[in-house]
Amino acid sequence: MTPFASVALFRRNNGVVFKPPRKERPEDTTQARKAAMRYWAGHITAPDVLVKVILVREFAGKLEISERAPNDTNWIGYSREIKGVEGEPHIAACMAELGIDASMAMPPLPDVLNINGFVYRREI
């Protein structure tokens, strides 16, 4: 299984659309980011304007997402729970490309547990 999938957001007719996601072959995050940016920057058709390239992978039960606009030099990385991204179709398409089923994901861990009168807090 390929650990990364990338998708690009394009501006077309005053709206934002995305093309189908693509699997990225490198195993290293940096190389996958470079490959995704090169691919999507080179596959722009005439009326489209590249807005953002998004790279997604699943790691330890969460999604690691990296985003970069073509004018920026830095990637913005963050992690999200798998169950909360159904409302974002471009991220859901990347999950489908990677073969991740949101219904099979573990529920998120609570921040506070109370067991037998003892309170356990997760450091955030």
C-alpha positions as CSV (number, residue, x, y, z in Angstrom):
1,M,0.0,0.0,0.0
2,T,1.3,3.5,-0.9
3,P,1.4,5.6,2.2
4,F,0.6,9.0,0.6
5,A,-2.1,10.5,-1.7
6,S,-2.1,14.0,-3.1
7,V,-4.9,16.2,-4.4
8,A,-4.8,19.6,-5.9
9,L,-7.4,22.4,-5.5
10,F,-8.0,24.5,-8.6
11,R,-9.9,27.7,-9.2
12,R,-12.2,27.3,-12.1
13,N,-15.1,29.7,-13.1
14,N,-15.0,31.5,-9.7
15,G,-15.3,28.2,-7.9
16,V,-12.8,25.8,-6.3
17,V,-12.7,22.2,-7.7
18,F,-10.3,19.3,-7.3
19,K,-9.1,16.7,-9.7
20,P,-9.0,13.0,-8.6
21,P,-6.3,12.2,-6.1
22,R,-3.0,10.6,-7.0
23,K,-0.9,8.1,-5.1
24,E,2.6,9.2,-4.3
25,R,5.3,6.6,-4.4
26,P,8.1,8.0,-2.2
27,E,8.3,6.6,1.4
28,D,9.8,9.8,2.8
29,T,7.5,12.8,3.6
30,T,9.8,15.4,2.1
31,Q,10.2,13.5,-1.2
32,A,6.4,12.9,-1.4
33,R,5.7,16.6,-0.9
34,K,8.2,17.5,-3.6
35,A,6.8,14.9,-6.0
36,A,3.2,16.1,-5.4
37,M,4.0,19.7,-6.0
38,R,5.9,19.0,-9.2
39,Y,3.2,16.8,-10.5
40,W,0.3,19.1,-9.8
41,A,2.1,22.2,-10.9
42,G,2.9,20.6,-14.2
43,H,-0.7,19.4,-14.9
44,I,-2.5,22.7,-15.0
45,T,-4.8,23.2,-18.0
46,A,-5.7,26.6,-19.5
47,P,-8.7,27.9,-17.4
48,D,-7.5,26.4,-14.1
49,V,-5.4,28.2,-11.5
50,L,-3.6,26.1,-8.8
51,V,-4.8,27.1,-5.4
52,K,-3.4,24.5,-3.1
53,V,-1.7,21.0,-3.1
54,I,-2.7,18.7,-0.3
55,L,-0.8,15.6,0.8
56,V,-2.5,13.0,3.0
57,R,-1.3,9.9,4.8
58,E,-2.6,7.7,7.6
59,F,-0.3,7.2,10.6
60,A,-1.1,5.8,14.0
61,G,-4.9,6.0,13.5
62,K,-4.9,9.6,12.4
63,L,-4.6,11.5,9.2
64,E,-1.4,13.5,8.7
65,I,-2.2,16.3,6.2
66,S,0.2,18.7,4.6
67,E,-0.9,21.7,2.6
68,R,1.0,24.2,0.4
69,A,-0.1,27.0,-1.9
70,P,2.0,27.5,-5.0
71,N,3.2,31.0,-3.8
72,D,4.3,29.7,-0.3
73,T,7.7,28.1,0.4
74,N,6.6,26.2,3.5
75,W,4.3,23.3,4.0
76,I,1.7,23.5,6.7
77,G,1.3,20.2,8.5
78,Y,-1.4,19.0,10.9
79,S,-3.2,15.9,12.0
80,R,-6.9,15.1,12.2
81,E,-9.1,12.3,13.3
82,I,-10.2,10.0,10.5
83,K,-13.9,10.1,11.4
84,G,-14.2,13.9,11.1
85,V,-13.3,14.4,7.5
86,E,-16.4,13.2,5.6
87,G,-17.5,16.8,5.1
88,E,-14.4,17.6,3.1
89,P,-14.7,15.8,-0.3
90,H,-11.1,16.3,-1.4
91,I,-9.8,14.7,1.8
92,A,-12.4,11.9,1.6
93,A,-11.2,11.2,-2.0
94,C,-7.6,10.8,-0.7
95,M,-8.8,8.4,2.0
96,A,-10.6,6.4,-0.7
97,E,-7.5,6.4,-2.8
98,L,-5.4,5.0,0.1
99,G,-8.1,2.5,1.0
100,I,-9.0,4.0,4.4
101,D,-12.5,3.2,5.6
102,A,-13.7,5.9,8.1
103,S,-16.3,3.6,9.5
104,M,-13.6,1.1,10.7
105,A,-11.5,3.8,12.4
106,M,-11.2,3.8,16.2
107,P,-13.1,6.4,18.1
108,P,-11.0,9.4,19.3
109,L,-9.5,9.2,22.7
110,P,-11.1,11.4,25.4
111,D,-9.0,14.2,27.0
112,V,-10.2,13.3,30.5
113,L,-10.9,9.9,32.0
114,N,-12.4,9.2,35.5
115,I,-11.7,5.7,36.7
116,N,-12.6,4.7,40.2
117,G,-12.5,8.3,41.4
118,F,-9.1,9.0,39.9
119,V,-9.0,11.6,37.1
120,Y,-6.6,11.0,34.3
121,R,-5.8,13.9,31.9
122,R,-4.2,13.5,28.5
123,E,-1.6,16.1,27.7
124,I,-2.4,18.0,24.6
